[in-house]
Amino acid sequence: MRCAILYNSASGNTKQVAEALERALRAANAEVACVQIAPGDTCATIDAAGVEGADAVLVGFWCDKGTCTQEVADVLAELGGKRVFLFGTAGFGGAPEYFERILMGVRAKLPEDAEYLGGAMCQGKMGAGVRRRYEAMLAEKPGDARIQGMIDNFDAALSHPDDDDLGRIVQTAKQALGL
């Protein structure tokens, strides 16, 4: 089986998942090309990954305001007729329902003739600047439970993606691909 993995990663979380998928698929004797999505050059990314000859395309994204970035959306729009598995990371969440909602929104960016094989997501760590912003918000509104929850979520995300996250996403992808 020939697989193309295309991913967009802002902080390294999605790259970490893409590399775990690449290792696992190679270990399952798949031929794999793993390429980071080049900003503003959808065609170069698709060509570099060998999407045209791929049996399946795995597309990874980091969650930006509840969806994927425009670069990922542009790649997805070019995957007509392809079998596609989505994977992603999000700073917030941990609830499967939240991740499923994100995946369904990103899935909607695929052409109608693309075959959606499934998807998987996990939490990912956020940059220190995010925590500082939350702390400043809490300083303005001491005792605000919502803001404290945001700080608690930030702290919980620091260890992700972890080995369990990577193993779950790899297993879900392999199952979706029939490997």
N, C-alpha and C positions, 0 to 999 in steps of 0.2 A: 504494500500500500504506500502511496506517495501522499505526504501531508505537507501543507504549507501552514506555518504559524506566523501570523502577523500580529504585532502588538504595539500598543502605545503606553508608555510608562513615564510618569512625571517624577516619582520619587524612588523608583526601583522596585516597588511591590509587584506590579504586573510583569515586569521583566523577570523577577524571581519565579513567578508562576509559569511564564513562557519557557524558561530554561528547564524547569522541572518537567514540563510536558515534553519538551524536546528530548530530554534524557530518557524518559519513560517510553516514548514512542520508538526511539531508536533501539532501546532494549527489547521492544516487541517486534523488532525487525522491520519497522517502517522506514522508508526513505523520507527524511525530514529536512525542510529548509525553514529556518527561523530568522525572521527579519523584523527589525523595528520599523514602524511606520514612519516614513519620512514626511515631515511637515510640508504641506503644499505640493507634494509630488506623488500623487496616488498611483500613477502609471509606473513610475520607477519602483515603488514598493511592491506592487503586484508582479511586475516582471522579475524583480530580484528574488521573490519568494517562489517563482515558478507556479503561480496559481493556475495558469492555463492547463498544465499537465497534472495538477494535483487531484487525487481522489477525494480529498476532504481539505477544508480550510478551517483552521482554528484562529479566531480573532479575539485578541485580548485588549481590554480597555481599563482605564481608571475612571472611576465615577466622577463626573464633573456636573454638579448641580442636578443629580438624579439621572444622568444619562452619560453617553460617551461623548468624546470630543468631536469636533467637526471633521478632523482628519480621519478618525475611525468611521464616522458616518459616510464620508466620501469613499472609503475603501469598501464598506458594506454595499454601497450602491452599485459597485462594479462586480458583484458576485452572483449575478444572474446565472441560473443553471447549476450552481455549485452546491455541494453538501457542506453546511457550515455549523460549527460548534463555537459558541461564545463563552468567554471566560473573562472575569473581571475582579477588580478590587475596589473597595469603598472604605473610606475612613469611618463612616458611621455604620451602624448596624451590627449585624450578627444574627438577626432574625431571618430565617429562610424566606418568609413572606416578603420582607423588604427587598432581599436580593432578587427574588422572582419578579417582583414588580419592575425593578431596574432592567432585568434581562428581557422582559416582554417589551419594554419601551425601546430597547436597543434592537431587538429582533424586528420590530416594526420598520426599521430602516433598511432591511433586506428587500431586494426585489421579490415580487410575488413568485417567480419561478425558482428561487433558491430554496433548497431543502434544509429546514432547521433541524439539526440533530439533537439539540439540547444545549444546556449551558450550566455553568457553575460559577459561584462567586465566593469571595471571602473578605474579611476585614483586612485592612492594611494600615500600617502606621502613617501618621501625618507629620508634617514638619513642625519644628519647635515654635515657629511663628504663629501657628494656629493656636497652640496652648496659651501663648502670651496674649493673643487677641481675646480668648475666652476669659483669662484672668482679668484683663482690663474691663471686660463687660461685667464680671462679677464685682469688681471694685466699685463700679458705678451703681450696681444693684445688689448690694450685699444680701445674702440669704436666698437669692433667686434659685429655686430648685431646678428650673429648666437649664439655666447656665451651669449650675453645678453638675447636672447630668451630662452636659457637653464635655466638661473637664474630665469627669469620670470615664466617659466613652473614649476620650483621647488617651487617657492612661491605659485603658484596657486594650486599645489598638496597638500599643507600642510593641507587643510581642508577635504581631501578625504581619505577613502570613507566616504561620508556624508549620512544623512538619505535618500536623494533622490536617491543616488547611490544604497544603500541597498534595498530600496523599488522597484526600477526598476529591479534589478537582481532577487529579490524574486518573483516579478510578472512574469517575463519572465520564470523563472524556474517552477513556479506553472502552468503556461499555458502550457509549454512543457510537464509537467507530467500529465496534465489533472486534476489538483486539483482546 
